[in-house]
Amino acid sequence: MVRRVLALTSGRIAVVILAAIALLALLGPWLAPQNPLATSDNALAAVSGTHWLGTDYLGRDVFSRLLDGSRISVLGSLEVALVALVVGAVPGILSVYLGRAFEWFTLRIADTLVALPFLLVAIAVIALLGNGLTQAMLVTGVLVSPLFYRVSRAATLAVARSPYVEAAIVSGASVGWIVRRHVWTKVLPPIAVALAQTVGVGFVIVSSLTFLGIGVQPPEPTWGGLLASDLGYLSHRPWAPVAPALLIMVTVWACNLLADAIRDVSGEAGRALANDRKARANRREAAAGPHPAGGSR
């Protein structure tokens, strides 16, 4: 699947952008030219060689805070996606095989989670457990998990009705063996699409929470926090929100682009795309004609 995704132009663009964001999250704190928490008397300074994006209202270097805050934003979005994957995909697959009672129970839980507003629930949990990004992302991941539950359940139902799975059940194969041998390979592509989309949703959620000051204690920098701190001083620095907003927008766009690329190369669409490429290659070879075996006599 990885090779087929990279064969698409959209897949290569998405992978390059997301790889750059990942490197920024890993190396950002070390690449920051100044201490992102250090204040100075040079508040609301314009762009210069010393401060590439100027300074904020406390004189802190905005570029350094943008680099340092990338780690929290990326880790928070990944935490949302991974929690949603585990909490949603596993019950979604097992609901097909563990009987009607388990199926009814998990469906009702998924319907309940869909109805809950994640922002209000995250605020309530933080009020009970303390202001921290980890607990906020755990709760948010659980609230997003119905997406994985429904995707994995639908894919498993399609596989469960196939003749080879029914033959395995008749022959006495265990549920674990059937899932590992037959179900997982069929369920993986739609789950990969949902995972890429959820990472993008996680960026929006993390940015929204940190914009409101939820999950991160100041003066810890985040992309959403930078947006919030700049809004009160737009008359002095009207360009200030552009950099964090652009980073969030490009990252979410790349996640959605990767999800589209995975969907295009998986399942029936992927086979149709591969067949179309083979047909075009054959037509080009036929149009080129046979190559001469030797020179003229």
C-alpha positions as CSV (number, residue, x, y, z in Angstrom):
1,M,0.0,0.0,0.0
2,V,2.8,2.4,0.8
3,R,4.3,2.1,-2.7
4,R,1.0,2.6,-4.3
5,V,0.3,5.7,-2.2
6,L,3.8,7.1,-3.1
7,A,3.0,6.4,-6.8
8,L,0.3,9.1,-6.6
9,T,1.3,12.8,-6.8
10,S,-1.2,13.6,-4.0
11,G,0.3,10.9,-1.9
12,R,3.8,12.1,-2.3
13,I,2.8,15.7,-1.5
14,A,1.0,14.6,1.6
15,V,3.9,12.4,2.8
16,V,6.4,15.2,2.3
17,I,4.4,17.7,4.2
18,L,3.6,15.4,7.1
19,A,7.2,14.2,7.3
20,A,8.3,17.9,7.5
21,I,5.8,18.5,10.3
22,A,7.0,15.4,12.1
23,L,10.6,16.6,11.9
24,L,9.5,20.0,13.1
25,A,7.9,18.3,16.1
26,L,11.1,16.3,16.8
27,L,13.7,19.0,16.2
28,G,11.7,22.2,16.7
29,P,12.8,22.8,20.3
30,W,16.4,22.4,19.3
31,L,16.0,24.5,16.2
32,A,14.5,27.4,18.1
33,P,17.0,30.3,17.8
34,Q,16.0,31.8,21.2
35,N,14.5,30.6,24.5
36,P,10.7,30.5,23.7
37,L,9.9,31.3,27.3
38,A,12.3,34.2,27.8
39,T,10.6,37.6,28.1
40,S,12.2,40.9,27.1
41,D,11.5,44.7,27.0
42,N,11.2,44.5,23.2
43,A,7.5,43.7,23.1
44,L,5.4,43.6,19.9
45,A,8.6,44.1,17.8
46,A,8.3,43.9,14.0
47,V,9.9,41.2,11.8
48,S,13.7,41.5,11.8
49,G,16.9,39.5,11.4
50,T,16.9,38.8,15.2
51,H,13.2,38.0,15.4
52,W,12.0,36.4,12.2
53,L,8.4,36.6,13.1
54,G,8.6,39.5,15.6
55,T,7.9,39.3,19.3
56,D,4.6,38.9,21.3
57,Y,3.2,41.2,24.0
58,L,5.8,39.9,26.5
59,G,8.7,40.3,24.2
60,R,9.1,36.5,23.5
61,D,10.4,35.4,20.1
62,V,7.4,34.2,18.1
63,F,9.4,32.0,15.7
64,S,11.0,30.2,18.6
65,R,7.6,29.7,20.3
66,L,6.2,28.4,17.0
67,L,8.9,25.8,16.6
68,D,8.8,24.7,20.3
69,G,5.0,24.5,20.3
70,S,4.9,22.1,17.3
71,R,5.7,19.1,19.5
72,I,2.7,19.5,21.8
73,S,0.4,20.1,18.8
74,V,1.6,17.0,17.0
75,L,1.7,14.7,20.0
76,G,-1.8,15.8,21.0
77,S,-3.3,15.0,17.6
78,L,-1.5,11.6,17.5
79,E,-2.9,10.8,21.0
80,V,-6.4,11.6,19.8
81,A,-6.1,9.4,16.8
82,L,-4.4,6.4,18.5
83,V,-6.9,6.4,21.4
84,A,-9.8,6.6,19.0
85,L,-8.3,3.7,16.9
86,V,-7.9,1.4,19.9
87,V,-11.2,2.3,21.6
88,G,-13.2,2.1,18.4
89,A,-11.7,-0.4,16.0
90,V,-11.3,-3.3,18.4
91,P,-15.0,-3.4,19.6
92,G,-16.1,-2.7,16.0
93,I,-14.4,-5.9,14.8
94,L,-15.4,-8.0,17.8
95,S,-19.1,-6.8,17.6
96,V,-19.5,-9.0,14.5
97,Y,-18.4,-12.2,16.3
98,L,-19.3,-11.9,20.0
99,G,-23.0,-12.1,19.8
100,R,-26.1,-9.9,19.7
101,A,-25.7,-8.7,23.3
102,F,-22.2,-7.3,22.8
103,E,-23.2,-5.9,19.4
104,W,-26.3,-4.0,20.9
105,F,-24.2,-2.7,23.9
106,T,-21.4,-1.4,21.8
107,L,-23.8,0.2,19.3
108,R,-25.6,2.1,22.0
109,I,-22.3,3.3,23.5
110,A,-21.2,4.5,20.0
111,D,-24.5,6.4,19.6
112,T,-24.1,8.0,23.0
113,L,-20.6,9.1,22.3
114,V,-21.6,10.7,19.0
115,A,-24.3,12.7,20.8
116,L,-21.8,14.2,23.3
117,P,-20.1,17.5,22.5
118,F,-16.4,16.8,22.8
119,L,-15.5,20.4,23.9
120,L,-17.9,20.5,26.8
121,V,-16.9,17.0,28.0
122,A,-13.2,17.8,27.7
123,I,-13.8,20.9,29.8
124,A,-15.7,18.9,32.4
125,V,-13.0,16.2,32.6
126,I,-10.3,18.8,33.0
127,A,-12.3,20.5,35.8
128,L,-12.3,17.2,37.6
129,L,-8.8,15.9,36.9
130,G,-6.9,19.1,36.5
131,N,-5.7,21.1,33.5
132,G,-3.6,18.7,31.4
133,L,-3.3,17.9,27.7
134,T,-3.1,14.1,28.2
135,Q,-6.4,13.7,30.0
136,A,-8.1,16.1,27.5
137,M,-6.8,14.1,24.5
138,L,-7.8,10.8,26.1
139,V,-11.3,12.0,26.6
140,T,-11.4,13.5,23.1
141,G,-10.1,10.3,21.5
142,V,-12.8,8.3,23.2
143,L,-15.4,10.7,21.9
144,V,-14.0,10.4,18.3
145,S,-13.8,6.6,18.5
146,P,-17.3,5.9,17.0
147,L,-15.8,6.8,13.6
148,F,-13.4,3.8,13.9
149,Y,-16.1,1.6,15.4
150,R,-18.5,2.1,12.4
151,V,-15.7,1.8,9.8
152,S,-14.2,-1.4,11.2
153,R,-17.6,-2.9,11.8
154,A,-18.8,-2.2,8.3
155,A,-15.6,-3.7,6.8
156,T,-15.8,-6.7,9.1
157,L,-19.4,-7.4,8.2
158,A,-18.5,-7.4,4.5
159,V,-15.7,-9.9,5.1
160,A,-17.7,-12.0,7.6
161,R,-20.2,-13.0,4.9
162,S,-17.5,-14.2,2.5
163,P,-17.4,-18.0,1.8
164,Y,-13.8,-18.5,3.1
165,V,-14.6,-17.0,6.5
166,E,-17.8,-19.1,6.8
167,A,-15.7,-22.1,5.9
168,A,-13.2,-21.2,8.6
169,I,-15.9,-20.9,11.2
170,V,-17.4,-24.3,10.2
171,S,-14.0,-25.9,10.4
172,G,-13.7,-24.7,14.1
173,A,-11.3,-21.8,13.7
174,S,-11.2,-19.4,16.6
175,V,-12.3,-15.8,16.4
176,G,-8.8,-14.5,17.0
177,W,-7.4,-16.6,14.2
178,I,-10.1,-15.5,11.8
179,V,-9.5,-11.9,12.6
180,R,-5.7,-12.2,12.2
181,R,-5.8,-14.3,9.1
182,H,-8.8,-13.0,7.1
183,V,-10.4,-9.9,8.6
184,W,-7.5,-7.6,9.5
185,T,-6.1,-7.4,6.0
186,K,-9.5,-6.3,4.6
187,V,-10.3,-3.9,7.4
188,L,-6.8,-2.2,7.4
189,P,-7.3,0.0,4.3
190,P,-10.5,1.8,5.6
191,I,-9.1,2.1,9.1
192,A,-5.9,3.7,7.5
193,V,-8.2,6.2,5.8
194,A,-10.0,7.0,9.0
195,L,-6.7,7.3,10.9
196,A,-5.3,9.8,8.5
197,Q,-8.5,11.8,8.7
198,T,-8.6,11.6,12.5
199,V,-5.0,13.0,12.8
200,G,-6.2,16.0,10.9
201,V,-9.3,16.3,13.1
202,G,-6.9,15.9,16.1
203,F,-5.0,19.0,15.0
204,V,-8.2,21.0,14.9
205,I,-9.2,19.7,18.3
206,V,-5.8,20.4,19.9
207,S,-5.7,23.8,18.4
208,S,-9.3,24.6,19.6
209,L,-8.6,23.5,23.1
210,T,-5.3,25.3,23.5
211,F,-6.8,28.4,21.8
212,L,-9.2,28.4,24.8
213,G,-6.3,27.7,27.3
214,I,-7.5,24.2,28.0
215,G,-5.0,21.3,28.4
216,V,-1.8,23.4,28.5
217,Q,-0.5,25.5,31.3
218,P,0.8,28.9,30.2
219,P,3.4,30.0,29.2
220,E,3.9,26.7,27.4
221,P,3.7,27.5,23.6
222,T,1.2,25.8,21.3
223,W,-0.1,26.7,17.8
224,G,-3.6,27.4,19.1
225,G,-2.2,29.3,22.1
226,L,-0.2,31.5,19.7
227,L,-3.4,32.3,17.8
228,A,-5.1,33.3,21.0
229,S,-2.3,35.5,22.2
230,D,-2.1,37.4,18.9
231,L,-5.8,38.3,18.7
232,G,-5.6,41.0,21.3
233,Y,-2.8,42.9,19.5
234,L,-3.9,42.7,15.8
235,S,-3.7,46.5,15.6
236,H,0.0,46.3,16.3
237,R,0.8,43.1,14.5
238,P,-2.0,42.2,12.0
239,W,0.1,39.5,10.3
240,A,0.8,37.6,13.6
241,P,-1.9,34.9,13.3
242,V,-0.9,34.0,9.7
243,A,2.0,31.6,10.6
244,P,0.3,29.4,13.2
245,A,-3.0,29.4,11.2
246,L,-1.1,28.4,8.0
247,L,0.7,25.6,9.8
248,I,-2.6,24.2,11.2
249,M,-4.3,24.6,7.8
250,V,-1.5,22.9,5.8
251,T,-1.2,20.0,8.3
252,V,-4.9,19.3,8.2
253,W,-5.0,19.5,4.4
254,A,-2.1,17.1,4.1
255,C,-3.8,14.6,6.4
256,N,-7.0,14.7,4.3
257,L,-4.9,14.5,1.1
258,L,-3.2,11.4,2.5
259,A,-6.6,9.9,3.4
260,D,-7.8,10.4,-0.2
261,A,-4.6,8.8,-1.6
262,I,-5.0,5.8,0.6
263,R,-8.6,5.4,-0.4
264,D,-7.7,5.7,-4.1
265,V,-5.2,2.9,-3.9
266,S,-7.1,0.4,-1.7
267,G,-9.9,-2.0,-2.5
268,E,-11.7,-2.0,-5.8
269,A,-10.6,1.6,-6.6
270,G,-7.0,0.6,-6.1
271,R,-7.3,-2.4,-8.4
272,A,-9.1,-0.3,-11.0
273,L,-6.3,2.3,-10.8
274,A,-3.6,-0.4,-11.2
275,N,-5.4,-1.9,-14.2
276,D,-5.8,1.5,-15.8
277,R,-2.0,2.2,-15.4
278,K,-1.2,-1.2,-16.9
279,A,-3.5,-0.5,-19.9
280,R,-1.9,2.9,-20.5
281,A,1.5,1.4,-20.3
282,N,0.5,-1.3,-22.8
283,R,-0.9,1.3,-25.2
284,R,2.3,3.4,-25.0
285,E,4.4,0.3,-25.8
286,A,2.1,-0.6,-28.7
287,A,2.2,3.0,-30.1
288,A,6.0,2.9,-29.9
289,G,6.1,-0.2,-32.2
290,P,8.6,-3.0,-32.4
291,H,12.3,-2.0,-32.1
292,P,14.5,-2.9,-35.1
293,A,16.7,-6.0,-34.5
294,G,19.6,-4.6,-36.4
295,G,20.9,-1.9,-38.8
296,S,20.3,-1.6,-42.5
297,R,22.4,-3.8,-44.8
